[in-house]
Amino acid sequence: MTDIAYSIVEARARLGAIAREVSATREPVAITDHGNTIAILVSPADALELEEMRALAAYRERRDRGESAGVPHDEAYRRVFGGDEA
């Protein structure tokens, strides 16, 4: 999962430095408790990518089930511009 890991005690003592390193390098860091990974610290950029991938997967699942997968273009236009499409 990740090559870098800190125990929860180590992470608590060095959190600022660890967080800055993760943000700069985009290398995730595992936080462990008694040898078990309990959390993964990721960069903001990676967190955003993860959110986008999850949203895309949810969209595809809805689409594959035949559910409405989005807003029709004309409706989106009305919502954004408040009138009929020109």
C-alpha positions as a Markdown table, in Angstrom:
| # | Residue | x | y | z |
|---|---|---|---|---|
| 1 | Met | 0.0 | 0.0 | 0.0 |
| 2 | Thr | 2.7 | 2.5 | 1.0 |
| 3 | Asp | 6.4 | 2.1 | 1.7 |
| 4 | Ile | 6.5 | 4.6 | 4.5 |
| 5 | Ala | 4.9 | 4.0 | 7.9 |
| 6 | Tyr | 5.0 | 5.5 | 11.3 |
| 7 | Ser | 3.5 | 4.3 | 14.5 |
| 8 | Ile | 0.8 | 6.5 | 15.9 |
| 9 | Val | 3.2 | 7.6 | 18.7 |
| 10 | Glu | 5.9 | 8.5 | 16.1 |
| 11 | Ala | 3.3 | 10.3 | 13.9 |
| 12 | Arg | 2.0 | 12.3 | 16.8 |
| 13 | Ala | 5.5 | 13.6 | 17.6 |
| 14 | Arg | 6.4 | 14.4 | 14.0 |
| 15 | Leu | 3.0 | 15.2 | 12.4 |
| 16 | Gly | 3.9 | 18.6 | 11.1 |
| 17 | Ala | 7.0 | 17.4 | 9.3 |
| 18 | Ile | 5.3 | 14.3 | 8.0 |
| 19 | Ala | 2.4 | 16.3 | 6.6 |
| 20 | Arg | 4.7 | 18.7 | 4.9 |
| 21 | Glu | 6.7 | 15.9 | 3.4 |
| 22 | Val | 3.5 | 14.1 | 2.1 |
| 23 | Ser | 2.3 | 17.3 | 0.6 |
| 24 | Ala | 5.6 | 18.0 | -1.2 |
| 25 | Thr | 6.3 | 14.5 | -2.4 |
| 26 | Arg | 2.8 | 13.1 | -2.9 |
| 27 | Glu | 4.1 | 9.9 | -1.3 |
| 28 | Pro | 1.4 | 8.5 | 1.1 |
| 29 | Val | 2.4 | 7.6 | 4.6 |
| 30 | Ala | 0.7 | 4.9 | 6.7 |
| 31 | Ile | -0.1 | 5.4 | 10.4 |
| 32 | Thr | 0.0 | 2.2 | 12.4 |
| 33 | Asp | -1.3 | 1.1 | 15.7 |
| 34 | His | 0.3 | -2.1 | 17.1 |
| 35 | Gly | 1.5 | -2.9 | 13.6 |
| 36 | Asn | -1.9 | -2.5 | 11.9 |
| 37 | Thr | -2.4 | 0.3 | 9.4 |
| 38 | Ile | -5.2 | 2.5 | 10.8 |
| 39 | Ala | -4.9 | 5.5 | 8.5 |
| 40 | Ile | -3.1 | 6.7 | 5.4 |
| 41 | Leu | -2.0 | 10.3 | 5.1 |
| 42 | Val | -2.2 | 11.6 | 1.5 |
| 43 | Ser | -1.5 | 14.9 | -0.2 |
| 44 | Pro | -4.4 | 17.2 | -1.0 |
| 45 | Ala | -3.8 | 16.6 | -4.7 |
| 46 | Asp | -4.1 | 12.8 | -4.2 |
| 47 | Ala | -7.2 | 13.3 | -2.0 |
| 48 | Leu | -8.9 | 15.3 | -4.8 |
| 49 | Glu | -8.0 | 12.7 | -7.4 |
| 50 | Leu | -9.5 | 10.0 | -5.1 |
| 51 | Glu | -12.7 | 12.0 | -4.7 |
| 52 | Glu | -13.0 | 12.5 | -8.5 |
| 53 | Met | -12.4 | 8.8 | -9.1 |
| 54 | Arg | -15.0 | 7.8 | -6.6 |
| 55 | Ala | -17.5 | 10.3 | -8.2 |
| 56 | Leu | -16.8 | 8.9 | -11.6 |
| 57 | Ala | -17.2 | 5.3 | -10.4 |
| 58 | Ala | -20.6 | 6.2 | -8.8 |
| 59 | Tyr | -21.7 | 7.9 | -12.0 |
| 60 | Arg | -20.8 | 4.8 | -14.0 |
| 61 | Glu | -22.6 | 2.6 | -11.6 |
| 62 | Arg | -25.8 | 4.7 | -11.9 |
| 63 | Arg | -25.5 | 4.8 | -15.6 |
| 64 | Asp | -25.0 | 1.0 | -15.9 |
| 65 | Arg | -28.1 | 0.5 | -13.8 |
| 66 | Gly | -30.0 | 2.7 | -16.2 |
| 67 | Glu | -30.6 | 5.5 | -13.7 |
| 68 | Ser | -30.4 | 9.1 | -14.8 |
| 69 | Ala | -26.7 | 9.7 | -14.9 |
| 70 | Gly | -26.8 | 13.5 | -15.0 |
| 71 | Val | -28.6 | 16.6 | -15.9 |
| 72 | Pro | -29.6 | 17.1 | -19.6 |
| 73 | His | -27.8 | 19.9 | -21.3 |
| 74 | Asp | -30.8 | 22.2 | -21.7 |
| 75 | Glu | -31.6 | 21.9 | -18.0 |
| 76 | Ala | -28.0 | 22.6 | -17.0 |
| 77 | Tyr | -28.1 | 25.7 | -19.2 |
| 78 | Arg | -31.3 | 26.9 | -17.6 |
| 79 | Arg | -29.8 | 26.3 | -14.1 |
| 80 | Val | -26.6 | 28.2 | -14.9 |
| 81 | Phe | -27.9 | 31.0 | -17.1 |
| 82 | Gly | -31.5 | 31.3 | -16.0 |
| 83 | Gly | -33.1 | 31.1 | -19.4 |
| 84 | Asp | -33.5 | 29.1 | -22.5 |
| 85 | Glu | -30.5 | 28.0 | -24.6 |
| 86 | Ala | -29.8 | 30.4 | -27.4 |
